[in-house]
Amino acid sequence: MAMPAQSISQLVTAEELPRLHVPGKTEELVRGHLVVREPPGTRHGAVAARLTYLIADHVYRHDLGVMCSQDTGFKIESNPDTVRAPDVAFVSHARAGQIPARGYAPFAPDLVVEIVSPDDRPGEGLAKVGQWLDAGVTLVWVIDPLRREARAYGSDGALTLVSAEGELRGEPVLPGFVFTLADALR
């Protein structure tokens, strides 16, 4: 039975999150607090699907690990819990065996892709990138379809700005993977 989100006044755990459901919304957990958002728009979903296809083709052709689709949760902090759900995620074979049959993987993916929605606030996006990197993500791509640009954040502190005609590279997470941003945004 789903618990109504409006009645929650205490911190929520990752184990409780699947029982919380706000019809027609998406939920994440940030330091024990429920974050409820509108579902992403159609353009957002189309870009996410295209990126998943491009990355997955490389991942599965080279047997590198597993792909996770839009809104798959990962528990990246504990006590209080944070469960984040990227738009696209890659987990290498080295950790794929740790993905539980139920609940959320207790680690961050190797690669995370976040797609900017028109109503997203820049500060929230940067905070999310910081959480991903702090949790151990090696590479975070933030794709902005409206501005037709991307930012690649590396765990080593590197930041690369990519224009629509530019290339995003998967190194060191996805050896040999490269694609143009324009190809992902078509």
C-alpha positions in Angstrom: 0.0 0.0 0.0 1.4 3.4 -1.0 1.8 5.9 1.8 0.7 9.5 0.9 3.7 11.8 0.6 1.9 14.7 2.2 1.8 13.0 5.6 5.5 12.4 5.9 7.1 14.7 8.5 10.1 12.6 9.5 13.1 11.5 7.4 12.4 8.7 4.9 14.8 5.8 4.3 15.7 4.1 1.0 13.7 1.1 2.1 10.5 3.2 2.6 10.9 5.0 -0.7 9.3 2.3 -3.0 6.2 2.5 -0.9 5.8 6.2 -1.3 4.0 7.0 -4.5 2.6 10.3 -5.8 0.5 9.5 -8.8 1.8 11.0 -12.0 5.1 12.2 -10.4 8.7 11.0 -10.0 10.3 10.7 -6.6 13.9 10.9 -5.3 15.2 11.0 -1.8 17.8 13.6 -0.8 19.3 13.3 2.7 16.1 11.7 3.9 13.7 14.2 2.3 11.3 13.2 -0.4 11.7 15.2 -3.6 8.7 15.1 -5.9 8.9 16.3 -9.5 6.8 16.3 -12.6 7.7 13.5 -15.0 10.1 14.6 -17.7 8.7 16.0 -20.9 8.6 14.2 -24.2 11.7 15.9 -25.7 13.6 15.0 -22.5 12.5 11.3 -22.9 13.5 11.3 -26.5 17.0 12.6 -25.8 17.4 10.1 -22.9 16.3 7.2 -25.2 18.7 8.3 -27.9 21.6 8.6 -25.4 20.8 5.2 -23.9 20.8 3.6 -27.3 24.1 5.2 -28.3 25.9 4.3 -25.1 24.3 0.8 -24.8 25.4 -0.1 -28.3 29.0 0.4 -27.3 28.6 -1.1 -23.8 27.0 -4.3 -25.0 29.1 -4.7 -28.1 32.3 -4.6 -25.9 30.8 -6.4 -22.9 31.7 -3.5 -20.5 28.8 -3.8 -18.0 25.1 -2.9 -17.8 23.0 0.1 -18.7 20.2 1.5 -16.5 17.4 3.5 -18.0 15.7 6.7 -17.0 14.8 7.1 -13.3 16.6 4.0 -12.0 17.5 4.7 -8.4 20.9 4.4 -6.8 21.4 4.8 -3.0 24.4 7.1 -2.9 24.3 8.3 0.8 23.2 6.7 4.1 21.9 8.0 7.4 20.1 10.0 6.1 19.6 8.2 2.8 19.9 9.7 -0.6 18.5 7.9 -3.6 19.1 9.6 -6.9 17.8 8.5 -10.3 19.8 9.7 -13.3 18.4 9.9 -16.8 21.0 7.4 -18.1 23.5 5.3 -16.1 26.3 2.8 -16.8 27.6 0.3 -14.2 30.8 -1.6 -15.1 31.0 -5.4 -14.8 33.2 -5.0 -11.7 30.2 -3.8 -9.7 27.2 -5.0 -11.7 27.0 -8.2 -9.6 26.2 -6.0 -6.6 22.9 -4.8 -8.0 20.2 -6.3 -5.8 17.1 -8.0 -7.1 15.0 -5.6 -5.2 15.6 -2.0 -4.0 18.4 0.3 -5.0 22.0 -0.5 -5.8 24.1 0.7 -2.7 26.6 2.6 -4.9 26.9 5.2 -7.6 27.1 4.3 -11.3 30.4 4.7 -13.2 28.8 7.1 -15.7 25.7 9.3 -15.1 23.9 11.3 -17.7 21.6 14.1 -16.6 19.4 15.9 -19.1 18.4 19.5 -18.3 14.7 20.2 -18.4 13.4 23.7 -19.3 12.3 24.3 -15.7 15.4 23.0 -14.0 17.3 25.4 -11.8 21.1 25.7 -12.4 22.0 25.5 -8.7 20.0 22.3 -8.2 21.7 20.7 -11.3 25.2 21.6 -10.0 24.3 20.3 -6.5 23.2 17.0 -8.1 26.5 16.8 -10.1 28.4 17.3 -6.9 26.4 14.6 -5.2 27.2 12.2 -8.0 30.9 12.9 -8.0 31.1 12.8 -4.2 29.4 9.4 -4.3 32.1 8.0 -6.6 30.8 8.6 -10.2 33.8 8.8 -12.5 32.1 10.8 -15.3 28.9 12.9 -15.3 27.5 14.3 -18.5 24.9 17.1 -18.3 23.1 17.5 -21.6 21.2 20.7 -22.3 18.9 20.2 -25.3 17.6 23.7 -25.3 21.1 25.3 -25.4 22.4 22.4 -27.5 25.4 22.0 -25.3 26.8 19.6 -22.7 29.2 19.7 -19.8 31.4 16.7 -18.9 32.5 16.5 -15.3 35.3 14.1 -14.3 36.0 12.8 -10.9 39.5 14.3 -11.3 38.0 17.8 -11.3 38.1 18.2 -15.1 35.2 20.1 -16.7 34.7 20.1 -20.5 32.1 22.3 -22.3 30.9 20.7 -25.5 28.9 22.5 -28.3 26.4 20.7 -30.5 29.1 20.1 -33.1 31.6 18.9 -30.5 32.3 15.4 -29.2 31.6 13.7 -25.9 34.2 11.1 -25.0 33.6 8.1 -22.7 37.2 7.9 -21.4 38.1 6.5 -18.9 34.8 4.8 -18.2 33.9 3.7 -21.7 37.2 3.2 -23.6 36.9 4.1 -27.3 33.4 5.6 -27.0 32.9 9.0 -28.7 29.8 10.6 -30.3 28.8 14.1 -31.4 26.3 15.9 -29.3 24.3 16.8 -32.4 23.8 13.0 -33.0 22.3 12.7 -29.5 20.0 15.7 -29.9 18.6 14.9 -33.4 
